[in-house]
Amino acid sequence: FFFFFFFFGFSCRRQFLLAAASTSESPKMQNEEGQITELYIPRKCSATNRLITSKDHASVQLNIGHLDADGIYTGQFTTFALCGFVRAQGDADSGVDRLWQKKKVETKQQ
């Protein structure tokens, strides 16, 4: 009797859980206009193009301000995100330098 209950009880419970999981809708976030917005949008590392997960607490995001010819801040900035892996390897400084060398040509910075 125990084997019969265990085997068929487990099977029925598993089918119930699968049916409940397939019929339930995941919660969706909507704004005031009724458009669906995502709950979490992951960032990508600017140096390696790796996804920065929500558990990567060593990651940083830098905003580098743009200057005019007189050295005055223009109110614009460029954002770079670095994952914890790059920082742990000690490549963050050279990575930001390499990224800024590419970006300053696009933004016409000196």
C-alpha beads as a LAMMPS data file, in Angstrom:
LAMMPS data file: protein, C-alpha beads

110 atoms
109 bonds

1 atom types
1 bond types

-500.0 500.0 xlo xhi
-500.0 500.0 ylo yhi
-500.0 500.0 zlo zhi

Masses

1 110.0

Atoms # bond

1 1 1 0.000 0.000 0.000
2 1 1 2.847 2.422 0.807
3 1 1 4.489 1.909 -2.591
4 1 1 1.166 2.426 -4.364
5 1 1 0.469 5.683 -2.451
6 1 1 4.011 6.951 -2.826
7 1 1 4.226 6.237 -6.549
8 1 1 0.776 7.459 -7.564
9 1 1 0.653 10.265 -4.980
10 1 1 3.902 11.670 -6.302
11 1 1 2.707 11.357 -9.875
12 1 1 -0.582 13.172 -9.165
13 1 1 1.178 15.905 -7.223
14 1 1 3.678 16.395 -10.038
15 1 1 0.916 16.672 -12.635
16 1 1 -0.927 19.177 -10.430
17 1 1 2.182 21.309 -10.006
18 1 1 2.913 21.226 -13.737
19 1 1 -0.671 22.226 -14.543
20 1 1 -0.607 25.023 -11.971
21 1 1 2.708 26.326 -13.289
22 1 1 1.542 26.350 -16.902
23 1 1 -1.757 28.129 -16.211
24 1 1 -0.484 30.815 -13.858
25 1 1 0.598 34.047 -15.483
26 1 1 3.802 35.744 -14.469
27 1 1 3.322 39.202 -12.970
28 1 1 3.794 41.974 -15.490
29 1 1 4.750 45.508 -14.680
30 1 1 2.819 48.221 -16.503
31 1 1 3.223 51.970 -16.509
32 1 1 0.413 54.563 -16.525
33 1 1 -0.124 54.228 -20.301
34 1 1 -0.623 50.462 -19.941
35 1 1 2.654 49.590 -21.646
36 1 1 4.401 46.542 -20.219
37 1 1 7.790 47.359 -18.710
38 1 1 10.385 44.862 -17.581
39 1 1 11.158 44.340 -13.923
40 1 1 14.907 43.966 -14.472
41 1 1 17.079 44.941 -17.414
42 1 1 20.628 43.604 -17.106
43 1 1 23.616 45.745 -18.050
44 1 1 26.540 44.661 -20.194
45 1 1 30.177 45.242 -19.384
46 1 1 31.598 47.883 -21.713
47 1 1 35.034 46.224 -21.767
48 1 1 34.092 42.555 -22.293
49 1 1 30.420 42.621 -23.410
50 1 1 29.573 40.154 -20.638
51 1 1 26.224 40.456 -18.914
52 1 1 26.460 42.028 -15.483
53 1 1 24.228 39.927 -13.266
54 1 1 22.278 41.253 -10.333
55 1 1 24.604 39.352 -7.971
56 1 1 27.769 41.015 -9.294
57 1 1 28.315 43.429 -6.420
58 1 1 31.829 44.334 -7.595
59 1 1 30.570 45.946 -10.802
60 1 1 30.629 49.717 -11.267
61 1 1 29.096 52.223 -13.648
62 1 1 31.061 55.357 -14.510
63 1 1 29.769 58.583 -16.052
64 1 1 32.572 60.503 -17.777
65 1 1 31.699 64.145 -18.381
66 1 1 32.293 65.908 -21.686
67 1 1 34.257 69.168 -21.708
68 1 1 34.362 71.992 -24.215
69 1 1 37.568 73.566 -25.580
70 1 1 37.895 75.741 -22.450
71 1 1 37.646 72.753 -20.121
72 1 1 34.091 73.550 -18.942
73 1 1 31.600 70.747 -18.403
74 1 1 28.940 70.780 -21.144
75 1 1 26.294 68.806 -19.249
76 1 1 26.757 65.708 -21.396
77 1 1 28.409 62.469 -20.317
78 1 1 29.324 58.992 -21.516
79 1 1 28.460 55.957 -19.397
80 1 1 30.711 52.909 -19.050
81 1 1 29.805 49.813 -17.037
82 1 1 32.534 47.463 -15.807
83 1 1 31.878 43.985 -14.437
84 1 1 33.529 42.640 -11.317
85 1 1 35.623 40.218 -13.380
86 1 1 37.432 43.064 -15.152
87 1 1 38.016 44.869 -11.873
88 1 1 39.300 41.703 -10.164
89 1 1 41.796 41.130 -12.991
90 1 1 43.106 44.687 -12.582
91 1 1 42.100 45.652 -16.120
92 1 1 39.557 48.326 -15.211
93 1 1 41.919 51.282 -15.671
94 1 1 43.262 50.131 -19.020
95 1 1 39.751 49.123 -20.093
96 1 1 38.301 52.563 -19.370
97 1 1 41.285 54.200 -21.092
98 1 1 40.829 52.024 -24.193
99 1 1 37.062 52.652 -24.270
100 1 1 37.485 56.409 -23.837
101 1 1 40.084 56.573 -26.650
102 1 1 37.464 55.090 -29.006
103 1 1 34.598 57.187 -27.655
104 1 1 36.340 60.565 -27.629
105 1 1 36.741 60.419 -31.416
106 1 1 32.966 59.933 -31.751
107 1 1 32.160 62.756 -29.318
108 1 1 34.904 65.075 -30.682
109 1 1 36.632 65.443 -27.322
110 1 1 40.303 66.451 -27.058

Bonds

1 1 1 2
2 1 2 3
3 1 3 4
4 1 4 5
5 1 5 6
6 1 6 7
7 1 7 8
8 1 8 9
9 1 9 10
10 1 10 11
11 1 11 12
12 1 12 13
13 1 13 14
14 1 14 15
15 1 15 16
16 1 16 17
17 1 17 18
18 1 18 19
19 1 19 20
20 1 20 21
21 1 21 22
22 1 22 23
23 1 23 24
24 1 24 25
25 1 25 26
26 1 26 27
27 1 27 28
28 1 28 29
29 1 29 30
30 1 30 31
31 1 31 32
32 1 32 33
33 1 33 34
34 1 34 35
35 1 35 36
36 1 36 37
37 1 37 38
38 1 38 39
39 1 39 40
40 1 40 41
41 1 41 42
42 1 42 43
43 1 43 44
44 1 44 45
45 1 45 46
46 1 46 47
47 1 47 48
48 1 48 49
49 1 49 50
50 1 50 51
51 1 51 52
52 1 52 53
53 1 53 54
54 1 54 55
55 1 55 56
56 1 56 57
57 1 57 58
58 1 58 59
59 1 59 60
60 1 60 61
61 1 61 62
62 1 62 63
63 1 63 64
64 1 64 65
65 1 65 66
66 1 66 67
67 1 67 68
68 1 68 69
69 1 69 70
70 1 70 71
71 1 71 72
72 1 72 73
73 1 73 74
74 1 74 75
75 1 75 76
76 1 76 77
77 1 77 78
78 1 78 79
79 1 79 80
80 1 80 81
81 1 81 82
82 1 82 83
83 1 83 84
84 1 84 85
85 1 85 86
86 1 86 87
87 1 87 88
88 1 88 89
89 1 89 90
90 1 90 91
91 1 91 92
92 1 92 93
93 1 93 94
94 1 94 95
95 1 95 96
96 1 96 97
97 1 97 98
98 1 98 99
99 1 99 100
100 1 100 101
101 1 101 102
102 1 102 103
103 1 103 104
104 1 104 105
105 1 105 106
106 1 106 107
107 1 107 108
108 1 108 109
109 1 109 110
